[in-house]
Amino acid sequence: MTRSIVDIHILQNVPPSNMNRDDTGTPKSAYYGGERRARVSSQAWKKATRERFQQLLPPEELGVRTKRVVEALAERITERDATVADNAVKLAEEVLSVATGSKLEVPKRKAKGDDGSDGVLPESKYLMFLSRRQLDALADVAVVESDGGNPATLKAALKDKKRKVGARARAALDTRHSVDIALFGRMVADAADLNVEAAAQVAHALSVHRSELESDYYTAVDDLSGDSESGAGMIGTIDFNSSTLYRYAAVDVDELHRNLGVGLNPEQPPSVPAAKALTSFLEAFITSLPTGKINTFAHHTRPSVVVVKLRDRWPLSFVGAFETPVPRSESGGFLRQSCERLATHMTEMERAYGLSSNPTWVFRVGKETESLTGLGDALTLEALLEQVGSAVAERLESGA
């Protein structure tokens, strides 16, 4: 069966930084090709991508991942009907318990508020990922079926199998998924049928070269110390590294289309939601950056190379181009030889596996990236997003 898969390959220079650290405060790393490499976890970059969505997509197209689902739903219930505000928390708890099958309790560590008062809200035992439209749908059920905000009335309605209110509440969580849920998936531990298969896969970013860890010894002076008081008010060290990273992600466009459905506007082509979500992910993944220790290092960089492939068989990473670490060039950089390695490896792998006919788009910056010229015309980021989105929409419309 023909598939539609988008592969994203990125080369990005990152200066001294510690954007993703382990439990000891050291930048994460991994062995690859027998050598230690700088590493940024997939979770860190997915979080950065989700945060970038906040600037690219309206709130109603995004979800919220939290244990504080009762609080989130109670707010929406109150927005819909302020007269039920006093019972909004209880209404939210009732409808969520039925819809998700989860037990909601006040955490023991939060038995009292920060000020020592009672009133801390129940929470789920694990992070729940719900779209804002799903929360709105649950709020509608709570308001309509509670008959003026009566929790007992709502509870009875949810249990009434003939009225199927409980089934309607549960079904509300399996439709109208947000873009981030459709891309990154969802697991509901107490209701496996509400799980959502992730359409996007994100690899751990690896440096193309050996990684060397360095430490910054810093001191801070007490502003109010006198001239006679020598020494620092504080001393410490921060570990960091710098790297040229290979980043990779793959999006199953067909899965994304299934997760999102045809959208809420019957007048638009059914391919629009998936094509829009894909281009939003492309832009967010390309331009996002994990922000660990960013005030200390200000590691604000963007990729020098982005290669996008639209495949019809399977996803394919080209990290093998860097299994042997890229050596430092005579001038001290890694990007030029990384581009040469990537171009050669990509061409040979695609020829060997019969994938050379797949559509390709290239975004590149600087003379160091000229070896990628043969892969495709160099595009601006705006043009790349537009062309990839159009190609995906056409593929979905044709049913290829």
Secondary structure, 3 states (H helix, E strand, C coil): CCCCEEEEEEEEEEEEECCCECCCCCECEEEECCEEEEEECHHHHHHHHHHHHHHHCCHHHCEEEECCHHHHHHHHHHHHCHHHHHHHHHHHHHHHHHHHCCCCECCHHHCCCCCCCCCCCCECCCCEEEEHHHHHHHHHHHHHHCCCCCHHHHHHHHHCCCCCHHHHHHHHCCCCCCHHHHHHCECCCCCHHHCECCCEEECCEEECCCCCCEEEEEEECCCCCCCCCCCCCEEEEEEEEEEEEEEEEEEEHHHHHHHHCCCCCCCCCCCHHHHHHHHHHHHHHHHCCCCCCHHHHCCCCCCCEEEEEEECCCCCCCHHHHCCCCCCCCCCCCHHHHHHHHHHHHHHHHHHHCCCCCCEEEEECCHHHHHHHHHCCECCHHHHHHHHHHHHHHHHHHCC
